[in-house]
Amino acid sequence: MFEPDALNPWLDDPRLRAAVTTAGTVTSTNVILKKSVQNGGPLPQILVADQQTAGVGRHGKHFASPADAGLYISYAFHPQINRALITPAAGVALQQAIADQFGISTQIKWVNDLQKAGKKVAGILAEALLEQNAVILGTGVDLFPAASGPLPNDQPMTTILREVPANDPRPELAGRYLTHLMRLFANPETIMPAYRKRAAWVGRRITVSGTQNPLTGTISGFDDNGALLLKTDLGTLVVSSGTIRLVETV
């Protein structure tokens, strides 16, 4: 695993440089930082791991995190912006970092995934710790194929790169990602305009699960708090959470 200062050439903020820790195999970067903050640990904290044995996705789902195949990073901080904008900001920042480093275009699938050519390449999970006025922002990026074979998932997946490069790209990606994120946090009014330009499936017919009743409609856009605007037969609905899937056409 690389050393924490490997991020420094791409990480502008000296407070963040001092907050970075790297590790080999961990259970979950989010869980470790959550426990640290709950036990009085300092903020900010950043943990980057080579592998997770119990990576966590939305709704408690397992996030496969094999060794030497991805970037697994969590960032614990005191939020200075509307918490609803943290996940959209992370999606935009990660998309920008990937484009800057690799010249690869990705799209943000609401609410917390990145896609390359319609297949998932990254997931984002923001968890609030209300007592500590803190947020743990976890991000997992599938960078190259795992030696153990395809990753298990409930949706089509791919990787940013087709093979492992000669030089480890993870420090640069982590540093660029965090730097873009800090710039968005400093200018929150730019988050949703940037998000809308990068969003997947706008104008497509989808279903939304995880709501009180499943919903079907067409994505017409996103409001200023990151909620999905769903055009239905009953009018446009504002959906703040859920899991979306494309409606299959025959």
C-alpha positions as a printed Julia matrix, in Angstrom:
250×3 Matrix{Float64}:
   0.0     0.0     0.0
   1.25    3.49   -0.79
   2.2     6.0     1.91
  -0.18    8.83    2.89
   2.07   11.54    1.42
   1.7     9.94   -2.03
  -1.5    12.03   -2.38
   0.28   15.34   -1.73
   1.06   16.38   -5.33
  -2.68   16.43   -6.1
  -4.05   17.47   -2.7
  -4.09   21.24   -2.21
  -5.39   21.5     1.33
  -2.65   21.09    4.01
  -5.28   20.09    6.6
  -6.33   17.2     4.4
  -2.73   16.19    3.72
  -2.23   15.83    7.47
  -5.47   13.84    7.82
  -4.63   10.99    5.41
  -3.98    7.47    6.68
  -3.46    4.43    4.45
  -3.93    0.78    5.33
  -3.71   -2.65    3.75
  -6.71   -4.84    4.53
  -9.54   -3.39    6.64
 -13.13   -4.37    7.34
 -14.69   -1.13    6.09
 -13.16    2.33    5.81
 -16.53    3.89    6.68
 -17.01    1.72    9.76
 -13.49    2.4    11.02
 -13.82    6.18   10.68
 -17.31    6.11   12.16
 -16.02    4.38   15.29
 -13.08    6.78   15.51
 -15.31    9.86   15.34
 -17.81    8.42   17.81
 -14.91    7.8    20.22
 -13.79   11.42   20.04
 -11.31   11.17   17.17
 -10.29   14.36   15.34
 -11.83   15.75   12.18
 -11.08   15.71    9.35
  -9.89   12.13    8.87
  -9.22   10.3     5.6
  -8.64    6.56    5.32
  -7.57    4.82    2.11
  -7.41    1.02    2.08
  -6.01   -1.54   -0.32
  -8.84   -4.0     0.39
 -12.08   -4.19    2.39
 -13.4    -7.46    3.74
 -16.77   -5.99    4.74
 -17.27   -2.98    2.49
 -20.67   -1.37    2.96
 -23.01   -0.04    0.27
 -26.44    1.56    0.48
 -29.11   -0.21    2.54
 -26.39   -2.33    4.17
 -25.5    -4.16    0.96
 -22.01   -5.61    0.65
 -19.62   -3.59   -1.52
 -17.03   -5.94   -3.04
 -13.55   -4.47   -2.49
 -10.84   -6.9    -3.63
  -7.14   -6.19   -3.14
  -5.26   -4.08   -5.7
  -8.36   -3.58   -7.85
  -9.88   -0.3    -6.72
  -9.76    2.89   -4.7
 -11.51    2.51   -1.34
 -11.54    5.79    0.53
 -13.55    7.39    3.36
 -13.51   11.01    4.45
 -14.85   12.12    7.86
 -15.59   15.81    8.31
 -17.84   18.48    9.79
 -20.29   19.42    6.99
 -20.38   23.09    6.05
 -23.06   22.73    3.38
 -26.55   21.26    3.1
 -26.08   17.53    3.79
 -28.36   16.69    0.86
 -25.71   18.1    -1.49
 -22.81   16.0    -0.2
 -23.51   12.89   -2.3
 -24.17   14.91   -5.49
 -20.95   16.85   -4.87
 -19.03   13.6    -4.44
 -20.4    12.28   -7.73
 -19.37   15.43   -9.59
 -15.93   15.52   -7.94
 -15.23   11.87   -8.76
 -16.4    12.29  -12.34
 -14.13   15.33  -12.74
 -11.15   13.5   -11.21
 -11.57   10.49  -13.51
 -11.87   12.74  -16.57
  -8.79   14.77  -15.58
  -6.6    11.76  -14.87
  -7.69    9.21  -17.46
  -9.6    11.23  -20.06
 -12.53    8.87  -19.52
 -16.14   10.04  -19.5
 -18.51    8.78  -16.81
 -22.06    9.62  -15.87
 -23.69    9.97  -12.46
 -26.58    7.59  -11.86
 -28.83    9.03   -9.18
 -28.41    8.8    -6.34
 -24.91    7.51   -5.65
 -23.32    5.54   -8.52
 -20.96    6.39  -11.35
 -21.34    4.63  -14.68
 -19.03    4.09  -17.63
 -20.87    3.21  -20.84
 -23.97    2.36  -18.8
 -22.21    0.05  -16.34
 -21.36    0.79  -12.71
 -17.76    1.73  -11.9
 -18.14    3.44   -8.52
 -20.41    3.79   -5.5
 -20.72    6.55   -2.91
 -22.12    6.28    0.61
 -22.56    9.3     2.92
 -23.45    8.53    6.54
 -24.4    11.22    9.04
 -23.29   11.16   12.68
 -25.71   13.66   14.15
 -24.33   13.64   17.69
 -20.88   14.56   16.42
 -22.16   16.86   13.65
 -20.1    14.78   11.24
 -20.42   12.97    7.94
 -18.53    9.88    6.81
 -18.25    9.94    3.02
 -17.21    6.57    1.6
 -16.27    6.03   -2.04
 -15.35    2.84   -3.86
 -14.04    2.9    -7.43
 -13.51   -0.25   -9.52
 -10.29    0.72  -11.29
  -9.13   -2.52  -12.93
 -10.27   -6.15  -13.12
  -9.83   -8.12   -9.91
  -7.48  -11.11  -10.01
 -10.28  -13.19   -8.51
 -12.58  -12.51  -11.45
 -15.77  -10.43  -11.95
 -17.22   -8.77   -8.89
 -20.65   -9.92   -7.62
 -23.33   -7.26   -7.97
 -26.99   -6.8    -8.76
 -26.33   -4.6   -11.8
 -23.93   -4.59  -14.79
 -20.42   -3.53  -13.78
 -17.15   -2.64  -15.45
 -13.83   -1.03  -14.52
 -12.26    2.35  -15.32
  -9.19    0.68  -16.88
  -8.97   -2.61  -18.75
  -5.73   -3.69  -17.08
  -3.43   -2.75  -14.23
  -1.06    0.07  -15.29
   2.67    0.16  -14.56
   2.27    2.96  -12.0
  -0.34    2.92   -9.24
  -3.03    5.48  -10.23
  -4.8     5.48   -6.85
  -2.87    8.28   -5.06
  -3.47   10.69   -7.92
  -7.16    9.76   -8.2
  -7.68   10.12   -4.44
  -5.91   13.49   -4.35
  -7.74   14.86   -7.38
 -11.08   13.63   -6.04
 -10.65   15.29   -2.65
  -9.38   18.53   -4.21
 -12.38   18.74   -6.56
 -14.66   17.96   -3.61
 -13.2    20.8    -1.52
 -13.73   23.25   -4.38
 -17.36   22.21   -4.72
 -17.93   22.46   -0.96
 -16.49   25.99   -1.09
 -18.93   26.9    -3.89
 -22.1    24.89   -3.16
 -24.14   26.84   -5.7
 -22.11   25.13   -8.44
 -22.88   21.57   -7.34
 -26.29   20.93   -8.9
 -25.63   22.76  -12.2
 -22.54   20.56  -12.64
 -24.48   17.47  -11.54
 -27.23   18.05  -14.1
 -24.68   18.15  -16.92
 -23.27   14.78  -15.85
 -26.44   12.9   -14.89
 -27.38    9.61  -16.54
 -30.82    8.62  -17.82
 -32.39   12.09  -18.08
 -35.42   11.69  -20.33
 -35.42    7.92  -19.82
 -38.29    5.92  -18.32
 -37.42    4.37  -14.97
 -38.83    2.66  -11.92
 -38.01    3.81   -8.4
 -37.95    1.26   -5.57
 -37.29    1.84   -1.9
 -40.13    4.35   -1.66
 -43.44    3.65    0.09
 -44.83    2.48   -3.24
 -42.79    1.71   -6.38
 -42.9     4.6    -8.83
 -42.65    4.68  -12.62
 -42.0     7.72  -14.75
 -39.49    9.71  -16.76
 -36.54   11.57  -15.26
 -37.14   15.24  -16.04
 -34.31   16.65  -13.92
 -33.1    17.29  -10.39
 -34.0    20.02   -7.9
 -31.52   22.27   -6.09
 -31.3    19.83   -3.16
 -30.39   16.86   -5.33
 -33.84   15.26   -5.39
 -35.02   13.44   -8.51
 -37.82   15.05  -10.53
 -39.98   12.24  -11.89
 -42.58   13.0   -14.55
 -45.56   10.67  -14.07
 -49.18   10.45  -15.17
 -50.06   12.21  -11.9
 -47.65   15.07  -12.5
 -44.03   15.67  -11.54
 -43.01   14.05   -8.26
 -40.02   15.05   -6.13
 -38.19   11.9    -4.98
 -35.48   12.35   -2.36
 -34.33    8.73   -2.02
 -34.68    5.35   -3.65
 -33.09    3.01   -6.17
 -33.72    3.54   -9.86
 -33.74    1.06  -12.75
 -34.45    1.56  -16.42
 -37.79    0.29  -17.67
 -37.1    -2.44  -20.19
 -38.59   -1.74  -23.61
 -39.69   -4.54  -25.9
